[in-house]
Amino acid sequence: MCVAIIGAEYPLMIAIVKIKYKIMNNLKHILFASLLMASMSAAAQETYQDTKLAQSQLTGTARYVGMGGAMEALGADISTISSNPAGVGLFRKNQVSISAGVIAQSGVDNHVSFGGQTIDFDGKKSHPTFDQVGIVWNSKLRKSSSLNLAFNYHKSTDFGQILAAANSLSNASQNKLTAAKYAEGVDGWSAVDANYGGYKGNDGNYQNGLLSVTSDGQLAYANANAYLFGQYQHGYIGDYDFNISGSIQNRVWLGLTVGLHDVHYNSHSMYAENLVDGNLCDSYEQLKITGTGYDLKAGIIFRPVENSPFRIGAYFNTPIFYDLSLSGAHDVSMYGKQNPSTFTDKDAAGNVVNAPCYTMGDKGQAVDYDFRLDTPWKVGVSLGHTVGNYLALGATYEYAWYNHMDNRVKDGGYYDYYWGDYYETSSSDEAMNADTRANLKGVSTLKVGAEIKPTSMLAIRLGYNYVSPMFQDGAYRDQTIGSNGVDIATSTDYTNWKATHRFTCGLGFNYENLSIDVAYQYSMQKGDFYPFQTYTNDDAALSNIPTASKVDNHRHQLLMTVGYKFKFALKSAE
């Protein structure tokens, strides 16, 4: 048996679902919102998707990774170009380096089973990576001062990840959320809802959804007793950093980096529900996000005591100002060998009848839109100390304001007749930014590392890297807010990831001007997966409360860097 949610007879008291106001009622709501979905080319992004583009990973050279990234005060490693640019100023010779390796995820499979049902999906548990290539050019200005120029390419983010989850459901389902939202006439009507409830296509004709419309103009729904989810994410963000840095009297080092960022994100996911009537519901999503961005980084390193090896560093990174495009495809299928469950309704003559809750079959949507995103500001302080030529110690603390990311809607533009160029304009998506502030928080990153040299040719490295959770307690993906990023959403799932712990080690071999470094990184992160947001009502039968699944991400990386130092090519007169 299934039920229809009737807005007039059952006023919903929403606890977690935030309803701002009713903008449409009954069928007009679906028609209008679906028209936006089908035709809008400019929209904003969604909070949980934003975190994938702004997340912090430990990447760089093998030396940098082997020390947990704690080199922002020690410097003389090209990977500091993307955090504290002053670190590049400590190079005393020209150098080129190149890094590559392999990343693997453990404890995952390309299938998930629960309650006698299994879903299979594509995905790679390991893949090779080209991580970094860079060059530093050093010019000695005078005896104790120098000027360095550098370029470095590296992968700041590797999206490769398999995520699988499954659990029971009680008196809940993905399609029930659609019916509840429709009954209340809330903002946040998405592509998922349109496939369930109906939509107006690009041809202007109304397309029925899979859920039945009741005689009073509401949507029926079907409960489920279990869900299964499988997702494969892949792609990367490539950073191109251009740096100028230098030393003053071998006591103060300053640096500035201009960064260009190239985004390639892909995701393929499948969500399945075992309906209580014995049939199945499958929901498919494909997402692709591409685009570019730019940022600015500045930093300083100084010796508080002259001739002391102890150094203090400080730096800040502006947001990455992204201009992005998203293309997505979503499909819902209701299928099985059983007849759909029914609900009690009235026909045109007023007779009581048993009507099916949904239609067997499938519905699909494709969406494309452009948006802008400004990632968090970051600041950091660091300490570095060396003992002779055999010990180096580093520590870094960094803070990023994830809760103040700026989702921006492209809202027009203007033409510069003098130069003959067209410039797009954008404005903040206030509804989504409010959601970001409510669900995210500032993130602290702590890095500590050590390097021991038992001989001049051998270095042993250890490091630890900790990143605090970015999600607030009780955070959820709100699909009812008045934001274009929600209106065009093609999925309902979200994961509240907890703290990240990274453990690193490495070895370095030096022979004259040649260096070969290797590093191993193990990272672990736990999280809570939800198939859709919680919806509550005074009548328990009308509430839609999902069951969370415990998930984790265990990641391994092997990395090797080959570097070569050149003698000074130029010297200026002292």
PyMOL commands that set and color helices and strands:
alter all, ss='L'
color gray80, all
select helices_A, chain A and resi 26-39+47-54+62-66+78-82+85-90+174-184+191-197+402-404+430-439+484-487+540-542
alter helices_A, ss='H'
color red, helices_A
select strands_A, chain A and resi 3-4+94-106+111-114+117-120+126-142+145-158+161-172+198-200+206-208+220-221+224-248+252-275+280-302+311-317+321-335+342-346+352-356+361-374+378-387+391-400+406-416+421-428+443-455+458-467+494-511+514-530+549-566
alter strands_A, ss='S'
color yellow, strands_A
deselect
rebuild
show_as cartoon
